[in-house]
Amino acid sequence: MSEYPWLTTLWAVPLAGALLTLLFPARWQTAARAWALIVSLGTLGVGIYLASRFVPGGEHFQFVESHQWIPAFGAGYTLGIDGIALVLVLLTAGLVPLLLLAGWRDDREVGSGPRVVHYYVALTLVVEAMVLISFVALDILLFYVFFEVMLIPMYFLIGGFGPRGTDPALRQQRSRAAVKFLLYNLFGGLIMLAAVIGLYVLTAREQLGANGNGTFDFRVVMEAANSGQLGAGPVVLNALFLGFMFAFAVKAPLWPLHTWLPDAAVAATPASAVLMMAIVDKVGTFGMLRYCLLLFPTATADYAPVICVLAVIGIIYGALLAIGQTDVMRLIAYTSISHFGFIILGIFALTTQGGTGATLYMVNHGISTAALFLIAGFLVSRRGTRVIAEYGGVQKVAPILAGTFFIAGLATLSLPGLAPFISEFLVLVGTFTRYPVAAILASVALVLAALYVLWMYQRMMTGPVKPGNERIYDLLPREMLVVVPLIGALLFLGAYPKPVLDAVDPAVARTLTTIGQHDPAPAVKPEASPTGGTHK
């Protein structure tokens, strides 16, 4: 147990900062933005400190904090971090300052009112806090509470602070998208709640708690689940697995539970859309890797082929729909559905390469989606339309904007040398060793990704300057402060992913060892004998 509660500090800093933001006078809009940025940078500082003290390959969970919360029900305030959670913490803490900076002057996007900026930045910090505690929670009930609570501030960010306009249909569209987001995820959460209660009943029956009752301690339940102490039959355990998996599949999202994502991404501001797709949705894939695999190892192995099929469908489906989009923001949203398919495929391939690639893909997808979506948002804010056909010749009037958009697009299609390539390669290799047909079908998306990215760039950025585009100006210094770190991260992790892999590899290997999964042995090719026959 660590002496200082660093993990509590990690999520308490943005939450306290959000509450203090609301105390600022209404006229202090710039101060509210600056304060939120400072708080987010402080959170990043805590994350960097944790990374510097983290020991890869050391104890399974480090910086552990454990206190009683609801002793009668075996629920505790228990926090801890492993390599998988660490890289997602750094992704969250690193992106939020950039998102706050990206929306610094987006008054047209945020809305109007005396305190609207205060609410906007405060809600962003609250979402950050809820996501961070979800990554470090080691109590199942504690995780569930914040898994659900984060939906509320995200709902208000989508429904209350989306693109403005005088058209009532636009406001109605934003409201519908926010409600759809909330209902889908709340329904998934309710199914998960039933599974959480069922799991607690099993622990109570086996008296796994400290006082002979049930427990929500993830470590205790994980050990019992992998040693056969839960004492439940396969039907019950499969039902509990599906309850957790359904909630995570909605949030991730996995086809066919994905339909809320494109609407919510288009309705929100670019910064809020990135917050949702690059950060909040990662809690779903993180939950699959931690809770589904470690609590239900047998059910995971039984359902893995089915989930891999759904993931492959999502990969191809998302790519095909992206090709047919006329709205640039909706196109990028559909690419995320395809990318989440790769992440889920890597997780349920149940190989070390697949799991490591999936975790690395979570990080790389967050960075590449943030870069592409935010740059597209800068462009849309200048031109006032999301319709791809309205653009053309942008590279002649805004070469830096077009160039960075191109690099972010190449990262989205996983070009070698950029960060997503390594993760996608590991996922495909890890999947091929167990499910070769799924890996081959998923590879089709590589061609489709090149098609939708390059065709989008050609229509928007090349050719003669279309009327109205001559007024588009290049990236401002503030926008460069957002884009340059993202492009730099894509280049750095594309050339040298070792820092992330060093943290992730031991955690993934330990996860698979705990649930009794091992990489398939490579096929041995018969060798020719000197007499012309063959021998092994």
C-alpha positions as CSV (number, residue, x, y, z in Angstrom):
1,M,0.0,0.0,0.0
2,S,1.5,3.4,-1.0
3,E,2.0,6.0,1.7
4,Y,0.4,8.8,-0.1
5,P,-2.9,8.4,-1.9
6,W,-1.7,9.2,-5.4
7,L,-4.6,7.4,-7.1
8,T,-7.2,9.4,-5.1
9,T,-5.3,12.5,-5.9
10,L,-5.4,11.5,-9.6
11,W,-9.2,11.7,-9.9
12,A,-9.9,14.1,-7.1
13,V,-7.8,17.0,-8.7
14,P,-10.1,17.3,-11.7
15,L,-13.3,16.8,-9.7
16,A,-12.2,19.5,-7.2
17,G,-11.1,21.8,-10.0
18,A,-14.6,21.4,-11.7
19,L,-16.3,22.4,-8.5
20,L,-14.1,25.4,-8.0
21,T,-14.7,26.5,-11.6
22,L,-18.4,26.9,-10.8
23,L,-17.5,29.5,-8.0
24,F,-15.9,31.8,-10.5
25,P,-17.9,35.0,-11.3
26,A,-19.9,34.8,-14.5
27,R,-17.7,37.4,-16.3
28,W,-14.5,35.5,-15.6
29,Q,-14.9,33.3,-18.7
30,T,-11.2,33.4,-19.7
31,A,-10.2,32.7,-16.1
32,A,-12.5,29.7,-16.0
33,R,-10.9,28.3,-19.2
34,A,-7.4,29.0,-17.8
35,W,-8.2,27.4,-14.5
36,A,-9.6,24.3,-16.1
37,L,-6.5,24.0,-18.3
38,I,-4.2,24.4,-15.2
39,V,-6.2,21.7,-13.3
40,S,-6.0,19.3,-16.3
41,L,-2.2,19.9,-16.5
42,G,-1.9,19.2,-12.8
43,T,-3.8,15.9,-13.4
44,L,-1.3,15.1,-16.2
45,G,1.5,15.8,-13.8
46,V,0.1,13.2,-11.3
47,G,-0.2,10.7,-14.1
48,I,3.4,11.3,-15.2
49,Y,4.6,10.8,-11.6
50,L,2.7,7.5,-11.4
51,A,4.3,6.4,-14.6
52,S,7.7,7.3,-13.3
53,R,7.2,5.2,-10.2
54,F,5.4,2.3,-11.8
55,V,7.4,-0.9,-12.0
56,P,6.6,-3.0,-15.1
57,G,6.5,-6.6,-14.3
58,G,6.2,-5.8,-10.6
59,E,3.2,-6.4,-8.4
60,H,0.0,-6.9,-10.3
61,F,-1.6,-3.8,-8.9
62,Q,0.5,-1.0,-7.6
63,F,-0.2,2.2,-5.6
64,V,-3.0,0.3,-3.9
65,E,-5.3,2.2,-1.6
66,S,-7.9,0.3,0.5
67,H,-10.5,1.7,2.8
68,Q,-13.9,0.6,4.0
69,W,-16.9,2.0,2.2
70,I,-20.0,-0.1,2.9
71,P,-18.8,-2.8,5.2
72,A,-22.2,-4.5,5.5
73,F,-22.1,-5.3,1.7
74,G,-18.4,-6.0,1.4
75,A,-17.9,-2.9,-0.7
76,G,-14.7,-0.9,-0.3
77,Y,-12.9,2.1,-1.6
78,T,-10.1,0.1,-3.2
79,L,-7.9,1.5,-5.9
80,G,-4.9,0.1,-7.7
81,I,-3.2,0.3,-11.1
82,D,-1.6,-2.1,-13.5
83,G,0.2,-1.5,-16.8
84,I,-3.1,-1.5,-18.9
85,A,-4.8,1.0,-16.7
86,L,-1.6,3.1,-16.5
87,V,-1.4,3.8,-20.3
88,L,-5.1,4.6,-20.4
89,V,-4.7,7.0,-17.5
90,L,-1.9,8.7,-19.4
91,L,-4.0,8.9,-22.5
92,T,-6.9,10.5,-20.6
93,A,-4.7,12.9,-18.7
94,G,-2.8,13.9,-21.8
95,L,-5.8,14.5,-24.1
96,V,-8.0,16.5,-21.8
97,P,-5.7,19.6,-21.7
98,L,-5.5,19.5,-25.5
99,L,-9.3,19.3,-25.7
100,L,-9.8,22.3,-23.4
101,L,-7.3,24.2,-25.5
102,A,-9.0,23.2,-28.7
103,G,-12.3,24.6,-27.5
104,W,-10.8,27.7,-26.0
105,R,-12.5,30.2,-28.4
106,D,-15.4,28.0,-29.6
107,D,-18.1,30.3,-28.3
108,R,-20.2,29.6,-31.3
109,E,-19.9,25.9,-30.5
110,V,-20.2,26.1,-26.7
111,G,-23.2,28.3,-26.7
112,S,-24.2,31.6,-25.1
113,G,-25.0,32.6,-21.6
114,P,-23.4,34.3,-18.6
115,R,-21.9,31.0,-17.2
116,V,-22.0,28.6,-20.1
117,V,-18.2,28.4,-20.4
118,H,-18.0,27.6,-16.7
119,Y,-20.4,24.7,-17.1
120,Y,-18.7,23.5,-20.2
121,V,-15.2,23.2,-18.8
122,A,-16.5,21.9,-15.4
123,L,-18.4,19.1,-17.1
124,T,-15.3,18.2,-19.1
125,L,-13.2,17.9,-15.9
126,V,-16.0,15.9,-14.2
127,V,-16.0,13.4,-17.1
128,E,-12.2,13.2,-16.8
129,A,-12.4,12.4,-13.0
130,M,-15.1,9.7,-13.5
131,V,-13.1,8.0,-16.3
132,L,-9.9,8.0,-14.2
133,I,-11.5,6.4,-11.1
134,S,-13.0,3.8,-13.4
135,F,-9.5,2.8,-14.6
136,V,-8.1,2.5,-11.1
137,A,-11.0,1.1,-9.2
138,L,-10.4,-2.4,-7.7
139,D,-13.9,-2.7,-6.2
140,I,-16.6,-4.0,-8.6
141,L,-19.3,-1.9,-7.1
142,L,-17.1,1.2,-7.1
143,F,-16.3,0.7,-10.8
144,Y,-20.0,0.2,-11.6
145,V,-21.0,3.4,-9.9
146,F,-18.6,5.6,-11.8
147,F,-19.1,3.6,-15.0
148,E,-22.7,4.9,-14.9
149,V,-22.2,8.3,-13.3
150,M,-19.9,9.5,-16.2
151,L,-22.9,9.3,-18.5
152,I,-24.6,12.3,-16.9
153,P,-22.0,15.0,-17.5
154,M,-21.4,13.5,-21.0
155,Y,-25.1,13.7,-21.7
156,F,-25.1,17.4,-20.9
157,L,-22.0,18.0,-23.0
158,I,-23.7,16.4,-26.0
159,G,-27.2,17.8,-25.5
160,G,-26.4,21.2,-24.1
161,F,-23.2,22.4,-25.8
162,G,-23.4,21.1,-29.3
163,P,-23.1,23.2,-32.5
164,R,-25.4,26.2,-32.4
165,G,-27.6,27.5,-35.0
166,T,-30.9,29.2,-35.6
167,D,-32.4,26.1,-37.2
168,P,-34.7,24.4,-34.6
169,A,-34.1,21.1,-36.3
170,L,-30.4,21.4,-35.3
171,R,-31.3,21.8,-31.6
172,Q,-33.8,18.9,-31.9
173,Q,-31.1,16.7,-33.5
174,R,-28.7,17.4,-30.7
175,S,-31.3,16.6,-28.1
176,R,-32.2,13.3,-29.7
177,A,-28.6,12.3,-30.0
178,A,-28.0,13.0,-26.3
179,V,-31.1,11.1,-25.2
180,K,-30.1,8.2,-27.5
181,F,-26.6,8.1,-26.0
182,L,-28.0,8.1,-22.5
183,L,-30.7,5.5,-23.0
184,Y,-28.4,3.0,-24.8
185,N,-25.7,3.3,-22.2
186,L,-28.1,3.3,-19.2
187,F,-29.8,0.2,-20.5
188,G,-26.5,-1.5,-20.8
189,G,-25.6,-0.4,-17.3
190,L,-28.8,-1.8,-15.9
191,I,-28.0,-5.2,-17.4
192,M,-24.6,-5.0,-15.9
193,L,-26.1,-4.1,-12.5
194,A,-28.0,-7.3,-12.5
195,A,-24.8,-9.2,-13.2
196,V,-23.0,-7.3,-10.4
197,I,-25.7,-8.3,-8.0
198,G,-25.6,-11.9,-9.2
199,L,-21.8,-12.0,-8.8
200,Y,-22.2,-10.6,-5.2
201,V,-24.7,-13.3,-4.4
202,L,-22.2,-16.0,-5.5
203,T,-19.5,-14.5,-3.2
204,A,-21.9,-14.3,-0.3
205,R,-22.9,-17.9,-0.7
206,E,-19.2,-18.9,-0.6
207,Q,-18.6,-16.4,2.2
208,L,-15.7,-14.8,0.4
209,G,-16.0,-11.5,2.3
210,A,-14.0,-10.5,5.4
211,N,-17.0,-11.1,7.7
212,G,-18.2,-14.2,6.1
213,N,-20.5,-12.2,3.8
214,G,-20.1,-11.4,0.1
215,T,-17.5,-9.0,-1.3
216,F,-17.0,-6.7,-4.3
217,D,-13.2,-6.8,-4.0
218,F,-12.1,-7.4,-7.5
219,R,-8.9,-9.2,-6.4
220,V,-10.8,-11.7,-4.2
221,V,-13.5,-12.4,-6.8
222,M,-10.8,-12.8,-9.5
223,E,-8.9,-15.3,-7.5
224,A,-12.1,-17.2,-6.6
225,A,-13.3,-17.2,-10.3
226,N,-10.0,-18.6,-11.6
227,S,-9.7,-21.3,-8.8
228,G,-13.3,-22.5,-9.2
229,Q,-14.4,-21.3,-5.8
230,L,-17.5,-19.4,-7.0
231,G,-19.4,-22.6,-7.0
232,A,-21.8,-21.8,-9.9
233,G,-22.6,-23.8,-13.0
234,P,-21.7,-22.7,-16.5
235,V,-25.2,-21.4,-17.2
236,V,-25.1,-18.9,-14.3
237,L,-21.5,-17.8,-15.1
238,N,-22.3,-17.4,-18.8
239,A,-25.3,-15.2,-17.9
240,L,-23.2,-13.0,-15.6
241,F,-20.5,-12.8,-18.3
242,L,-23.1,-11.7,-20.9
243,G,-24.4,-9.1,-18.4
244,F,-21.0,-7.4,-18.1
245,M,-20.2,-7.9,-21.8
246,F,-23.4,-6.3,-23.0
247,A,-22.7,-3.1,-21.0
248,F,-19.2,-2.9,-22.3
249,A,-20.2,-3.7,-25.9
250,V,-22.7,-0.8,-25.8
251,K,-20.1,1.7,-24.5
252,A,-17.2,0.4,-26.7
253,P,-19.3,0.2,-29.1
254,L,-19.5,-3.2,-30.7
255,W,-21.7,-3.9,-33.7
256,P,-24.8,-4.0,-33.7
257,L,-25.0,-1.9,-30.5
258,H,-23.1,1.0,-32.2
259,T,-25.9,3.2,-33.6
260,W,-25.8,5.9,-30.9
261,L,-22.2,6.8,-31.7
262,P,-22.3,8.6,-35.1
263,D,-25.3,10.7,-34.0
264,A,-23.7,11.7,-30.7
265,A,-20.3,12.5,-32.3
266,V,-21.9,14.8,-34.9
267,A,-24.2,16.5,-32.3
268,A,-21.4,17.3,-29.9
269,T,-18.7,19.9,-30.2
270,P,-15.5,18.4,-31.7
271,A,-13.7,18.5,-28.3
272,S,-16.7,16.8,-26.6
273,A,-16.9,14.2,-29.4
274,V,-13.2,13.3,-29.0
275,L,-13.7,13.2,-25.2
276,M,-16.5,10.6,-25.8
277,M,-14.8,8.5,-28.6
278,A,-11.2,8.7,-27.5
279,I,-11.6,8.5,-23.7
280,V,-15.1,7.6,-22.4
281,D,-15.6,4.7,-24.8
282,K,-12.2,3.2,-23.8
283,V,-13.8,2.3,-20.5
284,G,-15.8,-0.3,-22.4
285,T,-12.9,-2.0,-24.0
286,F,-10.9,-1.7,-20.7
287,G,-13.8,-3.4,-18.9
288,M,-13.8,-6.3,-21.4
289,L,-10.1,-6.8,-20.9
290,R,-10.2,-6.6,-17.1
291,Y,-13.6,-7.8,-15.9
292,C,-14.9,-10.1,-18.6
293,L,-11.6,-12.0,-19.0
294,L,-10.5,-12.1,-15.4
295,L,-13.9,-12.8,-13.7
296,F,-15.3,-15.2,-16.3
297,P,-12.4,-17.1,-17.9
298,T,-14.5,-20.1,-19.1
299,A,-17.3,-18.0,-20.5
300,T,-14.7,-15.8,-22.2
301,A,-13.3,-18.8,-24.0
302,D,-16.7,-20.1,-24.9
303,Y,-18.0,-16.8,-26.4
304,A,-14.7,-15.5,-27.9
305,P,-15.4,-16.9,-31.4
306,V,-18.8,-15.3,-31.5
307,I,-17.5,-11.9,-30.3
308,C,-14.7,-12.1,-32.8
309,V,-17.2,-12.6,-35.6
310,L,-19.1,-9.5,-34.4
311,A,-15.9,-7.6,-34.2
312,V,-15.0,-8.5,-37.8
313,I,-18.5,-7.4,-38.9
314,G,-18.0,-4.1,-37.1
315,I,-14.6,-3.6,-38.8
316,I,-15.9,-4.0,-42.3
317,Y,-19.3,-2.4,-41.6
318,G,-17.8,0.7,-40.2
319,A,-15.3,1.1,-43.0
320,L,-18.0,0.6,-45.7
321,L,-20.3,3.1,-44.1
322,A,-17.5,5.6,-43.8
323,I,-16.9,5.4,-47.6
324,G,-20.5,6.4,-48.3
325,Q,-20.6,9.4,-46.0
326,T,-21.1,13.0,-47.3
327,D,-20.5,14.5,-43.8
328,V,-16.9,14.7,-42.8
329,M,-17.6,14.4,-39.0
330,R,-19.9,11.5,-39.5
331,L,-17.3,9.8,-41.7
332,I,-14.7,10.0,-38.9
333,A,-17.2,8.7,-36.4
334,Y,-17.8,5.6,-38.5
335,T,-14.1,5.0,-38.7
336,S,-14.1,4.7,-34.9
337,I,-16.6,1.9,-35.1
338,S,-14.2,0.0,-37.4
339,H,-11.3,0.7,-35.1
340,F,-13.1,-0.5,-32.0
341,G,-13.8,-3.7,-33.9
342,F,-10.0,-4.2,-34.2
343,I,-9.6,-3.5,-30.4
344,I,-12.2,-6.0,-29.5
345,L,-10.9,-8.6,-31.9
346,G,-7.5,-8.3,-30.3
347,I,-8.9,-8.8,-26.8
348,F,-10.9,-11.9,-27.6
349,A,-8.2,-13.5,-29.8
350,L,-6.9,-14.4,-26.3
351,T,-3.2,-14.2,-27.4
352,T,-0.5,-12.1,-25.9
353,Q,0.1,-10.3,-29.2
354,G,-3.6,-9.7,-29.7
355,G,-4.1,-8.4,-26.2
356,T,-1.0,-6.2,-26.3
357,G,-2.0,-4.9,-29.7
358,A,-5.5,-4.2,-28.5
359,T,-4.3,-2.2,-25.5
360,L,-1.8,-0.3,-27.7
361,Y,-4.6,0.3,-30.2
362,M,-6.7,1.9,-27.4
363,V,-4.0,4.5,-26.9
364,N,-3.2,5.0,-30.6
365,H,-6.8,5.2,-31.6
366,G,-7.3,7.9,-29.0
367,I,-4.5,10.0,-30.4
368,S,-5.3,9.5,-34.1
369,T,-9.0,10.2,-33.6
370,A,-8.3,13.3,-31.6
371,A,-6.0,14.6,-34.3
372,L,-8.3,13.9,-37.2
373,F,-11.5,15.0,-35.5
374,L,-10.1,18.2,-34.0
375,I,-8.4,19.3,-37.3
376,A,-11.7,18.6,-39.1
377,G,-13.5,20.6,-36.5
378,F,-11.1,23.6,-37.0
379,L,-11.9,23.4,-40.7
380,V,-15.6,23.2,-40.2
381,S,-15.6,26.1,-37.8
382,R,-14.0,28.2,-40.6
383,R,-16.3,27.1,-43.4
384,G,-19.5,26.6,-41.5
385,T,-20.4,23.3,-43.1
386,R,-19.7,19.6,-42.6
387,V,-20.6,18.6,-46.2
388,I,-17.5,17.2,-48.0
389,A,-18.7,18.4,-51.4
390,E,-18.5,22.0,-50.2
391,Y,-14.7,21.8,-49.9
392,G,-12.0,21.7,-52.4
393,G,-8.6,23.3,-52.8
394,V,-8.1,23.8,-49.1
395,Q,-4.4,22.9,-49.3
396,K,-3.8,26.0,-51.4
397,V,-5.2,28.4,-48.9
398,A,-4.4,26.5,-45.6
399,P,-1.4,24.2,-46.3
400,I,-0.5,23.5,-42.7
401,L,-4.1,22.6,-41.9
402,A,-4.3,20.3,-44.9
403,G,-0.9,18.8,-44.2
404,T,-1.7,17.9,-40.6
405,F,-5.1,16.6,-41.7
406,F,-3.3,14.4,-44.2
407,I,-0.9,12.9,-41.6
408,A,-3.8,12.3,-39.2
409,G,-5.7,10.6,-42.0
410,L,-2.7,8.4,-42.8
411,A,-2.5,7.4,-39.2
412,T,-6.2,6.5,-39.3
413,L,-5.5,4.1,-42.2
414,S,-2.6,2.6,-40.2
415,L,0.3,3.7,-42.5
416,P,3.6,2.1,-41.5
417,G,5.7,4.6,-39.5
418,L,2.6,6.0,-37.7
419,A,1.4,4.8,-34.3
420,P,-1.7,2.8,-35.2
421,F,0.2,0.6,-37.6
422,I,2.1,-1.2,-34.8
423,S,-1.1,-1.9,-32.8
424,E,-3.1,-3.0,-35.9
425,F,-0.3,-5.3,-37.0
426,L,-0.1,-6.9,-33.5
427,V,-3.9,-7.4,-33.4
428,L,-3.9,-9.1,-36.8
429,V,-0.9,-11.3,-36.1
430,G,-2.2,-12.3,-32.7
431,T,-5.6,-13.1,-34.2
432,F,-4.2,-15.1,-37.1
433,T,-2.6,-17.6,-34.8
434,R,-6.0,-18.5,-33.3
435,Y,-8.6,-17.4,-35.8
436,P,-6.9,-17.1,-39.3
437,V,-10.2,-16.5,-41.2
438,A,-11.2,-13.6,-38.9
439,A,-7.7,-12.0,-39.3
440,I,-7.9,-12.3,-43.1
441,L,-11.4,-10.8,-43.3
442,A,-10.3,-8.0,-40.9
443,S,-7.4,-7.2,-43.2
444,V,-9.9,-6.2,-45.9
445,A,-10.5,-3.0,-43.8
446,L,-6.9,-1.9,-44.6
447,V,-7.9,-1.4,-48.2
448,L,-11.2,0.2,-47.3
449,A,-9.5,2.6,-44.9
450,A,-7.1,3.7,-47.6
451,L,-10.2,4.3,-49.8
452,Y,-12.2,6.5,-47.4
453,V,-9.3,8.5,-46.1
454,L,-7.6,9.2,-49.4
455,W,-10.8,9.9,-51.2
456,M,-11.9,12.3,-48.4
457,Y,-8.6,14.1,-48.6
458,Q,-8.8,14.3,-52.4
459,R,-12.3,15.8,-52.4
460,M,-11.6,18.3,-49.6
461,M,-8.0,19.4,-49.9
462,T,-6.9,19.1,-53.6
463,G,-8.1,20.6,-56.9
464,P,-9.2,24.2,-57.5
465,V,-10.3,26.4,-54.6
466,K,-14.1,26.2,-54.6
467,P,-16.1,29.4,-54.0
468,G,-16.3,30.2,-50.3
469,N,-13.1,28.3,-49.4
470,E,-10.8,31.2,-50.3
471,R,-11.7,32.7,-46.8
472,I,-10.3,29.6,-45.0
473,Y,-7.3,30.5,-43.0
474,D,-4.5,28.3,-41.7
475,L,-4.0,27.0,-38.2
476,L,-3.6,29.6,-35.5
477,P,-0.9,29.4,-32.8
478,R,-3.4,28.0,-30.2
479,E,-4.5,25.4,-32.7
480,M,-0.9,24.5,-33.4
481,L,-0.4,23.9,-29.7
482,V,-3.2,21.3,-30.0
483,V,-2.2,19.6,-33.2
484,V,1.6,19.5,-32.9
485,P,1.7,17.2,-29.7
486,L,-0.8,14.9,-31.3
487,I,1.1,14.6,-34.6
488,G,4.3,14.2,-32.6
489,A,2.9,11.4,-30.5
490,L,1.7,9.6,-33.7
491,L,5.2,9.8,-35.2
492,F,7.0,8.9,-31.9
493,L,4.9,5.9,-31.1
494,G,5.0,4.8,-34.7
495,A,8.8,4.7,-34.6
496,Y,9.3,3.7,-30.9
497,P,6.3,2.1,-29.1
498,K,8.6,0.4,-26.6
499,P,7.6,2.7,-23.6
500,V,4.0,1.7,-23.9
501,L,4.7,-2.0,-24.7
502,D,7.0,-2.3,-21.7
503,A,4.1,-1.3,-19.4
504,V,1.4,-3.3,-21.2
505,D,3.2,-6.6,-22.1
506,P,3.5,-7.9,-18.5
507,A,0.0,-7.0,-17.6
508,V,-1.5,-8.7,-20.7
509,A,0.7,-11.8,-20.2
510,R,-0.4,-12.0,-16.5
511,T,-4.1,-11.7,-17.5
512,L,-3.9,-14.6,-20.0
513,T,-1.9,-16.7,-17.6
514,T,-4.4,-16.1,-14.8
515,I,-7.3,-17.3,-17.0
516,G,-5.3,-20.3,-18.3
517,Q,-5.0,-19.1,-21.9
518,H,-1.8,-19.7,-23.8
519,D,-0.6,-18.7,-27.3
520,P,-1.3,-21.4,-29.9
521,A,1.8,-23.4,-30.7
522,P,3.1,-22.6,-34.2
523,A,2.6,-25.3,-36.8
524,V,5.7,-27.3,-37.5
525,K,6.5,-27.7,-41.2
526,P,7.9,-31.2,-42.1
527,E,11.5,-31.1,-43.1
528,A,12.9,-33.0,-46.1
529,S,15.1,-36.0,-45.2
530,P,18.3,-36.8,-47.1
531,T,16.6,-39.8,-48.6
532,G,13.8,-37.7,-50.1
533,G,11.2,-38.5,-47.5
534,T,10.0,-36.1,-44.7
535,H,10.5,-36.1,-41.0
536,K,9.4,-33.8,-38.2
